[in-house]
Amino acid sequence: MTEAAIDRLPLRERKKQRTRQAFVDTALHLFTDRGFDNVTLDELCDAVDVSKRTFFRNFTSKEDVAMAPLRQLWVEFLADLAHRATDTGSLQRTLQDSLLAALDRMPADGWADRAARSHRLAQSTPSMGANNLQFCARTVGEALEVLRERFDIDPRVDQRPRLALDIVVAAFHCALDVWSACADNPETASLTTRVRQTFDAIPEALVMTAPPRPAKATG
């Protein structure tokens, strides 16, 4: 949520959103500086100057707060998918458009940097990686339920919606890996460009043939 959007909220909600953002920013700073496993929950709460009770009103775990920026994106993806027009062409195009729309709605003030740091931490922290797999599975399940409710398809008996969704998710993660590794000053626009390029590569990837490696000369 942008600062401008937060400013329009009632006072209680503004305080809640700013406390949540303080947790995310502080956690990413401490985890990046000292290592995820070397920062206790008590230390994080002390750094934000709030109680553990307040923490658990906003997050379920250290992993949850560390992954919050990217999870914000997928929450927006589900919201867009639930309201997107049903006559937009192929299902895969609909899924891609919803993800691109979600990227476009991410806050301009620091989201890209937080997302990049979160992804880098997940790549080097096993507990974050495992937690993220669980979140991804839940998100896929929720997206399939949205598709079942809004379209004349039933993912429980038709494998194609799940395959289309998995391809889009995999393409995003492929783009995210490259973007987060290369971005010294991460920007949402450059991530969007990378995601579009990866989506464009999907058709060729599905029909790509792998030529055998030439035999080494002997003698």
Backbone as JSON, one array per atom type, in Angstrom:
{
  "sequence": "MTEAAIDRLPLRERKKQRTRQAFVDTALHLFTDRGFDNVTLDELCDAVDVSKRTFFRNFTSKEDVAMAPLRQLWVEFLADLAHRATDTGSLQRTLQDSLLAALDRMPADGWADRAARSHRLAQSTPSMGANNLQFCARTVGEALEVLRERFDIDPRVDQRPRLALDIVVAAFHCALDVWSACADNPETASLTTRVRQTFDAIPEALVMTAPPRPAKATG",
  "N": [[0.84, -1.19, 0.0], [0.55, 2.21, -0.86], [2.02, 5.28, 0.48], [0.34, 7.44, 0.09], [-2.12, 6.18, -0.14], [-2.31, 5.05, 2.39], [-2.5, 7.35, 3.93], [-5.12, 8.09, 3.49], [-6.63, 6.44, 5.01], [-8.59, 5.57, 7.97], [-7.54, 6.65, 11.28], [-6.81, 4.51, 13.09], [-6.4, 2.38, 11.29], [-4.37, 3.48, 9.75], [-2.24, 3.57, 11.58], [-1.93, 0.84, 12.03], [-1.12, -0.09, 9.47], [1.29, 1.3, 9.15], [2.77, 0.34, 11.27], [2.99, -2.32, 10.49], [4.49, -1.98, 8.13], [6.82, -0.99, 9.24], [7.74, -3.22, 10.62], [8.33, -4.93, 8.43], [10.33, -3.47, 6.99], [12.32, -3.17, 8.98], [12.83, -5.84, 9.63], [13.83, -6.89, 7.18], [16.14, -5.36, 6.94], [17.62, -6.12, 9.28], [17.78, -8.93, 8.93], [19.17, -9.11, 6.5], [21.57, -7.88, 7.19], [22.56, -9.31, 9.41], [21.88, -11.95, 9.12], [19.28, -14.3, 8.72], [18.75, -16.35, 10.64], [20.12, -15.42, 12.8], [18.83, -13.4, 14.07], [16.59, -12.82, 16.58], [13.06, -13.13, 17.33], [12.34, -11.56, 19.48], [14.36, -9.61, 19.4], [13.74, -8.37, 16.99], [11.21, -7.28, 17.54], [11.93, -5.53, 19.6], [13.5, -3.76, 18.17], [11.62, -2.49, 16.59], [10.14, -1.45, 18.53], [7.77, -2.46, 19.67], [5.38, -4.85, 20.99], [5.58, -8.5, 21.16], [3.06, -9.49, 20.95], [1.8, -7.59, 19.34], [3.25, -8.05, 17.03], [2.33, -10.63, 16.29], [-0.25, -10.04, 15.66], [-0.02, -9.11, 13.18], [1.66, -10.76, 11.65], [2.58, -14.21, 11.09], [4.99, -15.43, 11.6], [8.65, -15.19, 11.62], [9.46, -15.83, 9.06], [7.2, -15.15, 7.61], [7.05, -12.33, 7.83], [9.41, -11.66, 6.56], [8.93, -12.46, 3.95], [6.93, -10.82, 3.16], [6.8, -8.63, 1.18], [6.75, -9.88, -1.44], [4.6, -11.56, -1.09], [2.57, -9.74, -0.88], [2.31, -9.03, -3.55], [1.18, -11.39, -4.68], [-1.23, -11.57, -3.34], [-2.51, -9.37, -4.45], [-2.57, -10.25, -7.07], [-4.43, -12.39, -6.92], [-6.7, -10.91, -6.23], [-7.04, -9.33, -8.52], [-7.46, -11.31, -10.45], [-9.89, -12.31, -9.62], [-11.66, -10.42, -10.45], [-11.25, -9.9, -13.09], [-12.14, -9.53, -16.55], [-13.96, -12.08, -18.26], [-13.64, -12.73, -20.91], [-11.16, -12.58, -22.22], [-9.52, -14.0, -23.94], [-7.06, -16.57, -24.19], [-6.61, -18.75, -21.34], [-4.11, -18.76, -20.17], [-3.13, -16.26, -21.0], [-4.89, -14.62, -19.62], [-4.12, -15.16, -16.96], [-1.47, -14.25, -17.04], [-1.89, -11.54, -17.58], [-3.2, -10.75, -15.25], [-1.18, -11.05, -13.36], [0.72, -9.2, -14.29], [-0.79, -6.88, -14.0], [-1.0, -6.85, -11.23], [1.68, -6.41, -10.53], [1.92, -3.83, -11.53], [0.46, -2.45, -9.68], [1.92, -2.41, -7.38], [3.45, -0.67, -4.63], [5.18, 2.37, -5.33], [7.09, 3.41, -3.69], [9.68, 2.03, -2.66], [8.98, -0.7, -2.82], [10.13, -2.45, -4.74], [12.83, -2.7, -3.98], [12.51, -3.9, -1.46], [11.29, -6.29, -2.25], [13.31, -7.49, -3.78], [15.34, -7.87, -1.85], [14.0, -9.58, -0.1], [13.63, -11.83, -1.74], [16.28, -12.61, -2.22], [17.07, -13.28, 0.37], [15.39, -15.49, 0.81], [16.47, -17.32, -0.97], [18.8, -18.06, 0.29], [18.1, -19.02, 2.73], [16.96, -21.76, 4.26], [14.58, -22.22, 5.82], [12.93, -20.12, 5.09], [12.63, -20.66, 2.38], [11.22, -23.09, 2.48], [8.9, -22.26, 3.79], [7.95, -20.51, 1.9], [7.32, -22.21, -0.21], [5.08, -23.49, 0.84], [3.34, -21.3, 1.01], [3.13, -20.69, -1.71], [1.85, -22.98, -2.67], [-0.63, -22.72, -1.39], [-1.52, -20.36, -2.57], [-1.72, -21.08, -5.27], [-3.77, -22.96, -5.02], [-5.87, -21.28, -4.17], [-6.08, -19.63, -6.4], [-6.9, -21.47, -8.33], [-9.4, -22.06, -7.34], [-10.67, -19.62, -7.7], [-10.7, -19.58, -10.52], [-12.39, -21.76, -10.98], [-14.79, -20.79, -9.96], [-15.32, -18.57, -11.55], [-15.08, -19.19, -14.24], [-16.09, -21.43, -16.88], [-14.93, -23.96, -16.15], [-13.45, -26.77, -14.53], [-11.01, -27.24, -12.38], [-10.61, -29.48, -10.86], [-11.08, -31.73, -12.33], [-10.0, -31.22, -14.75], [-6.85, -30.9, -15.96], [-5.58, -28.84, -17.26], [-5.97, -26.04, -16.42], [-4.43, -25.95, -14.02], [-1.89, -26.57, -15.03], [-1.49, -24.36, -16.75], [-1.46, -22.29, -14.87], [0.74, -23.06, -13.26], [2.8, -22.77, -15.11], [2.81, -20.0, -15.54], [3.47, -19.09, -12.94], [5.99, -20.3, -12.63], [7.38, -19.0, -14.68], [7.37, -16.39, -13.71], [8.97, -16.71, -11.39], [11.35, -17.45, -12.58], [12.01, -15.08, -13.96], [12.21, -13.4, -11.73], [14.42, -14.47, -10.36], [16.59, -13.81, -12.08], [16.33, -11.02, -12.25], [16.56, -10.15, -9.52], [19.15, -10.88, -8.97], [20.64, -9.29, -10.63], [19.96, -6.66, -10.23], [21.15, -3.72, -9.09], [20.01, -1.38, -8.24], [17.05, -1.91, -7.61], [14.05, -1.83, -9.54], [10.55, -1.67, -10.03], [9.62, -1.44, -12.64], [11.68, -2.54, -14.21], [11.57, -5.17, -13.37], [9.03, -5.85, -14.3], [9.46, -5.66, -17.06], [11.29, -7.76, -17.38], [9.67, -9.91, -16.63], [7.71, -9.83, -18.65], [9.32, -10.46, -20.86], [10.03, -13.07, -20.21], [7.54, -14.32, -20.18], [7.01, -14.09, -22.93], [8.8, -15.93, -23.89], [7.76, -18.39, -23.33], [6.14, -19.94, -25.27], [8.11, -20.86, -27.15], [9.75, -22.26, -25.42], [8.18, -24.44, -24.74], [8.18, -26.02, -26.99], [10.75, -26.5, -27.53], [13.6, -28.21, -28.72], [16.28, -30.27, -27.68], [19.36, -30.38, -28.93], [21.7, -33.05, -29.36], [24.85, -33.17, -27.66], [27.84, -32.66, -29.46], [29.96, -35.43, -30.22], [33.02, -36.01, -28.54], [36.21, -35.62, -30.02], [38.46, -38.31, -30.56], [41.66, -39.85, -30.03]],
  "CA": [[0.0, 0.0, 0.0], [1.35, 3.43, -0.95], [1.84, 6.24, 1.57], [-0.85, 8.25, -0.2], [-3.29, 5.37, 0.19], [-2.35, 4.93, 3.85], [-2.95, 8.63, 4.48], [-6.57, 8.22, 3.35], [-7.28, 5.49, 5.91], [-8.86, 6.03, 9.34], [-6.35, 6.7, 12.12], [-6.44, 3.19, 13.59], [-5.86, 1.6, 10.19], [-3.07, 4.07, 9.38], [-1.25, 3.11, 12.56], [-1.7, -0.58, 11.78], [-0.35, -0.24, 8.23], [2.65, 1.82, 9.35], [3.45, -0.63, 12.13], [3.29, -3.48, 9.65], [5.59, -1.62, 7.25], [8.03, -0.87, 10.06], [8.2, -4.59, 10.84], [8.92, -5.44, 7.19], [11.58, -2.76, 6.7], [13.31, -3.49, 10.01], [13.2, -7.25, 9.5], [14.7, -7.08, 6.02], [17.44, -4.75, 7.26], [18.34, -6.96, 10.24], [18.06, -10.25, 8.35], [20.21, -8.95, 5.48], [22.81, -7.46, 7.84], [23.07, -10.27, 10.4], [21.47, -13.31, 8.8], [17.92, -14.56, 9.2], [18.75, -17.19, 11.84], [20.84, -14.75, 13.89], [17.97, -12.35, 14.62], [15.45, -13.42, 17.26], [11.82, -12.38, 17.25], [12.4, -10.54, 20.53], [15.21, -8.52, 18.92], [13.0, -7.65, 15.96], [10.17, -6.48, 18.2], [12.6, -4.44, 20.32], [13.96, -2.77, 17.18], [10.45, -1.74, 16.14], [9.6, -0.88, 19.77], [6.41, -2.94, 19.92], [5.35, -6.14, 21.67], [5.39, -9.69, 20.34], [1.62, -9.61, 20.71], [1.53, -6.77, 18.16], [3.82, -8.75, 15.88], [1.48, -11.74, 15.88], [-1.48, -9.51, 15.08], [0.29, -8.75, 11.8], [2.38, -11.82, 10.95], [2.55, -15.5, 11.77], [6.34, -15.92, 11.88], [9.72, -14.41, 11.01], [9.42, -16.09, 7.62], [6.07, -14.42, 7.05], [7.39, -10.9, 7.69], [10.49, -11.53, 5.58], [8.4, -12.68, 2.61], [5.74, -9.97, 2.99], [6.71, -7.85, -0.07], [6.32, -10.71, -2.56], [3.25, -12.06, -0.79], [1.68, -8.64, -1.24], [2.08, -9.14, -4.99], [0.29, -12.51, -4.99], [-2.56, -11.2, -2.85], [-3.07, -8.48, -5.47], [-2.85, -11.11, -8.23], [-5.7, -13.08, -6.68], [-7.78, -9.92, -6.27], [-7.26, -8.96, -9.91], [-8.02, -12.46, -11.16], [-11.28, -12.48, -9.2], [-12.51, -9.4, -11.07], [-10.87, -9.7, -14.49], [-13.14, -9.93, -17.54], [-13.85, -13.5, -18.59], [-13.57, -12.92, -22.36], [-9.89, -11.97, -22.61], [-8.71, -14.9, -24.75], [-6.58, -17.8, -23.56], [-6.51, -18.73, -19.89], [-2.75, -18.36, -19.81], [-3.04, -14.81, -21.18], [-5.61, -14.02, -18.5], [-3.26, -15.27, -15.78], [-0.33, -13.35, -17.22], [-2.36, -10.15, -17.46], [-3.48, -10.48, -13.84], [0.1, -10.89, -12.65], [1.29, -7.92, -14.71], [-1.6, -5.84, -13.36], [-0.6, -6.82, -9.82], [2.98, -5.72, -10.49], [1.69, -2.42, -11.78], [-0.16, -1.85, -8.5], [2.82, -2.41, -6.23], [3.83, 0.7, -4.24], [6.39, 2.9, -5.96], [8.05, 3.84, -2.67], [10.53, 1.04, -2.02], [8.57, -2.09, -2.9], [11.06, -3.25, -5.54], [14.0, -3.01, -3.15], [12.11, -4.87, -0.44], [11.04, -7.56, -2.92], [14.59, -8.08, -4.16], [16.01, -8.35, -0.64], [13.24, -10.72, 0.38], [13.92, -13.0, -2.58], [17.66, -13.04, -1.97], [17.09, -13.97, 1.66], [14.73, -16.79, 0.65], [17.38, -18.21, -1.69], [19.9, -18.51, 1.15], [17.56, -19.39, 4.05], [16.09, -22.91, 4.03], [13.25, -22.13, 6.43], [12.14, -19.21, 4.27], [12.31, -21.36, 1.15], [10.17, -24.07, 2.77], [7.69, -21.51, 4.09], [7.47, -19.93, 0.65], [6.69, -23.29, -0.97], [3.75, -23.67, 1.4], [2.54, -20.16, 0.59], [2.88, -20.83, -3.15], [0.83, -24.03, -2.85], [-1.92, -22.15, -0.99], [-1.91, -19.36, -3.56], [-2.17, -21.83, -6.45], [-5.07, -23.51, -4.69], [-6.85, -20.2, -4.16], [-6.27, -19.19, -7.79], [-7.71, -22.49, -9.01], [-10.77, -21.9, -6.87], [-11.19, -18.44, -8.42], [-10.98, -20.01, -11.89], [-13.56, -22.64, -10.96], [-15.98, -20.0, -9.69], [-15.57, -17.52, -12.54], [-15.04, -19.69, -15.61], [-16.77, -22.71, -17.09], [-13.91, -25.02, -16.09], [-13.32, -27.37, -13.2], [-9.63, -27.72, -12.24], [-10.55, -30.76, -10.16], [-11.14, -32.81, -13.32], [-9.28, -30.77, -15.94], [-5.49, -30.54, -15.53], [-5.02, -27.71, -18.01], [-5.84, -24.8, -15.64], [-3.28, -26.06, -13.11], [-0.67, -26.47, -15.83], [-1.35, -22.97, -17.19], [-1.09, -21.5, -13.7], [2.1, -23.41, -12.87], [3.71, -22.19, -16.1], [2.91, -18.56, -15.26], [4.2, -18.93, -11.69], [7.38, -20.66, -12.89], [7.96, -17.93, -15.49], [7.63, -15.26, -12.82], [10.12, -17.01, -10.54], [12.53, -17.4, -13.45], [12.31, -13.67, -14.15], [12.6, -12.84, -10.44], [15.78, -14.91, -10.08], [17.53, -13.02, -12.87], [16.18, -9.61, -11.86], [17.08, -9.88, -8.17], [20.6, -11.08, -8.99], [21.3, -8.28, -11.45], [19.48, -5.3, -9.95], [21.82, -2.97, -8.02], [18.98, -0.46, -7.78], [15.84, -2.59, -8.13], [12.87, -1.05, -9.91], [9.43, -2.5, -10.46], [9.53, -1.4, -14.1], [12.63, -3.49, -14.8], [11.04, -6.51, -13.11], [7.92, -6.04, -15.23], [10.06, -5.93, -18.37], [11.86, -9.11, -17.34], [8.56, -10.85, -16.6], [7.14, -9.85, -20.0], [10.25, -11.19, -21.73], [9.94, -14.48, -19.87], [6.25, -14.79, -20.72], [7.14, -14.22, -24.39], [9.64, -17.1, -24.21], [7.06, -19.63, -22.98], [5.78, -20.8, -26.41], [9.29, -21.54, -27.69], [10.26, -23.21, -24.42], [7.34, -25.64, -24.73], [8.44, -26.86, -28.17], [12.2, -26.51, -27.74], [14.29, -29.5, -28.76], [17.65, -30.17, -27.18], [20.25, -31.15, -29.8], [22.74, -33.77, -28.6], [26.19, -32.59, -27.67], [28.73, -33.37, -30.39], [30.9, -36.37, -29.59], [34.4, -35.51, -28.47], [37.16, -36.32, -30.9], [39.39, -39.2, -29.86], [42.89, -40.13, -30.73]],
  "C": [[0.88, 1.24, 0.0], [1.09, 4.33, 0.25], [0.6, 7.08, 1.34], [-2.11, 7.48, 0.15], [-3.44, 5.21, 1.69], [-2.91, 6.2, 4.48], [-4.47, 8.8, 4.4], [-7.34, 7.3, 4.3], [-7.64, 6.15, 7.24], [-7.61, 5.89, 10.21], [-5.9, 5.32, 12.58], [-5.81, 2.33, 12.5], [-4.52, 2.14, 9.71], [-1.97, 3.58, 10.3], [-0.91, 1.63, 12.33], [-0.83, -0.8, 10.56], [1.09, 0.22, 8.42], [3.44, 0.93, 10.3], [3.87, -1.85, 11.33], [4.48, -3.18, 8.74], [6.89, -1.49, 8.01], [8.6, -2.25, 10.36], [8.92, -5.11, 9.6], [10.28, -4.79, 6.94], [12.68, -3.13, 7.7], [13.77, -4.93, 9.89], [14.15, -7.47, 8.34], [16.08, -6.49, 6.26], [18.24, -5.66, 8.19], [18.71, -8.31, 9.65], [19.17, -10.17, 7.3], [21.56, -8.68, 6.13], [23.42, -8.57, 8.69], [22.76, -11.72, 10.07], [20.14, -13.63, 9.46], [17.93, -15.31, 10.53], [19.42, -16.53, 13.03], [20.06, -13.6, 14.51], [16.77, -13.03, 15.27], [14.21, -12.54, 17.08], [11.79, -11.29, 18.31], [13.23, -9.35, 20.07], [14.49, -7.7, 17.85], [11.95, -6.75, 16.59], [10.78, -5.3, 18.96], [13.03, -3.35, 19.35], [12.81, -1.92, 16.67], [9.77, -1.04, 17.32], [8.12, -1.21, 19.94], [6.5, -4.34, 20.52], [5.25, -7.29, 20.68], [3.91, -9.91, 20.05], [1.22, -8.8, 19.48], [2.07, -7.43, 16.92], [2.85, -9.81, 15.38], [0.08, -11.29, 15.47], [-1.28, -9.19, 13.6], [0.9, -9.89, 11.0], [2.32, -13.11, 11.76], [3.93, -15.98, 12.2], [7.37, -14.96, 11.3], [9.73, -14.6, 9.5], [8.33, -15.27, 6.95], [6.41, -12.95, 6.85], [8.48, -10.72, 6.65], [9.99, -11.68, 4.15], [7.24, -11.74, 2.27], [5.7, -9.2, 1.67], [6.2, -8.68, -1.25], [4.93, -11.3, -2.32], [2.2, -10.99, -1.07], [1.33, -8.69, -2.72], [1.06, -10.23, -5.31], [-1.11, -12.29, -4.44], [-3.26, -10.3, -3.87], [-3.39, -9.26, -6.74], [-4.19, -11.81, -8.07], [-6.88, -12.12, -6.77], [-8.09, -9.52, -7.7], [-7.92, -10.1, -10.68], [-9.5, -12.64, -10.84], [-12.22, -11.5, -9.88], [-12.2, -9.16, -12.55], [-11.96, -10.21, -15.42], [-12.9, -11.37, -17.99], [-13.73, -13.77, -20.09], [-12.28, -12.35, -22.94], [-9.0, -12.9, -23.43], [-8.28, -16.11, -23.96], [-6.48, -17.63, -22.05], [-5.12, -18.29, -19.46], [-2.57, -16.86, -19.96], [-3.75, -14.09, -20.05], [-4.76, -14.04, -17.23], [-2.07, -14.33, -15.87], [-0.75, -11.9, -17.02], [-2.66, -9.79, -16.0], [-2.19, -10.27, -13.05], [0.77, -9.57, -13.02], [0.53, -6.76, -14.09], [-1.24, -5.72, -11.88], [0.73, -6.13, -9.65], [2.8, -4.21, -10.64], [1.11, -1.71, -10.56], [0.73, -1.87, -7.26], [3.28, -0.98, -5.91], [5.14, 1.13, -4.89], [7.49, 3.19, -4.94], [8.71, 2.65, -1.97], [10.12, -0.42, -2.17], [9.6, -2.94, -3.64], [12.3, -3.64, -4.73], [13.67, -4.04, -2.09], [11.9, -6.24, -1.06], [12.35, -8.25, -3.29], [15.33, -8.63, -2.94], [15.31, -9.58, -0.07], [13.57, -11.97, -0.42], [15.33, -13.5, -2.36], [17.77, -13.78, -0.64], [16.5, -15.37, 1.54], [15.66, -17.79, -0.04], [18.48, -18.78, -0.8], [19.42, -18.97, 2.53], [16.57, -20.54, 3.88], [14.69, -22.78, 4.62], [12.35, -21.17, 5.66], [11.72, -19.88, 2.97], [11.17, -22.35, 1.36], [8.85, -23.37, 3.04], [7.09, -20.94, 2.81], [6.81, -20.99, -0.24], [5.27, -23.54, -0.48], [2.82, -22.53, 0.97], [2.17, -20.28, -0.89], [1.8, -21.87, -3.4], [-0.55, -23.5, -2.47], [-2.43, -21.18, -2.03], [-2.41, -20.03, -4.83], [-3.56, -22.41, -6.2], [-6.17, -22.46, -4.71], [-7.12, -19.7, -5.58], [-7.13, -20.19, -8.56], [-9.17, -22.4, -8.58], [-11.43, -20.69, -7.53], [-11.57, -18.82, -9.85], [-12.22, -20.89, -11.95], [-14.85, -21.83, -10.79], [-16.34, -19.06, -10.83], [-15.66, -18.03, -13.97], [-15.74, -21.05, -15.7], [-15.74, -23.83, -17.21], [-13.88, -25.56, -14.66], [-11.92, -27.95, -13.06], [-9.52, -29.05, -11.51], [-10.57, -31.93, -11.12], [-10.38, -32.47, -14.6], [-7.91, -30.26, -15.51], [-4.97, -29.27, -16.18], [-4.96, -26.41, -17.22], [-4.65, -24.82, -14.68], [-1.97, -25.93, -13.87], [-0.43, -25.04, -16.29], [-0.89, -22.09, -16.05], [0.35, -21.79, -13.28], [3.13, -22.82, -13.83], [3.9, -20.7, -15.83], [3.71, -18.31, -13.99], [5.69, -19.23, -11.9], [8.08, -19.57, -13.71], [8.28, -16.72, -14.63], [8.86, -15.52, -11.96], [11.42, -17.01, -11.34], [12.97, -15.95, -13.66], [12.81, -13.04, -12.85], [14.02, -13.22, -10.07], [16.8, -14.03, -10.79], [17.52, -11.56, -12.43], [16.83, -9.32, -10.52], [18.59, -10.03, -8.11], [21.33, -9.95, -9.68], [20.99, -6.84, -11.03], [20.24, -4.68, -8.78], [20.85, -1.95, -7.4], [17.64, -0.97, -8.31], [14.7, -1.61, -8.41], [11.78, -2.0, -10.38], [9.32, -2.55, -11.97], [10.47, -2.4, -14.75], [12.2, -4.93, -14.52], [9.89, -6.82, -14.06], [8.44, -6.37, -16.63], [10.6, -7.35, -18.44], [10.75, -10.16, -17.35], [7.92, -10.96, -17.98], [8.02, -10.65, -20.95], [10.16, -12.69, -21.46], [8.62, -15.07, -20.35], [6.35, -15.0, -22.23], [7.94, -15.46, -24.78], [8.93, -18.43, -23.97], [6.74, -20.48, -24.21], [6.98, -21.55, -26.99], [9.84, -22.55, -26.71], [9.48, -24.51, -24.45], [7.61, -26.56, -25.91], [9.93, -26.99, -28.45], [12.72, -27.94, -27.77], [15.73, -29.29, -28.34], [18.56, -31.01, -28.06], [21.32, -31.85, -28.98], [24.08, -33.06, -28.71], [27.09, -33.37, -28.63], [29.71, -34.27, -29.65], [32.3, -35.78, -29.61], [35.29, -36.34, -29.38], [38.1, -37.16, -30.07], [40.64, -39.38, -30.68], [43.88, -38.98, -30.68]]
}
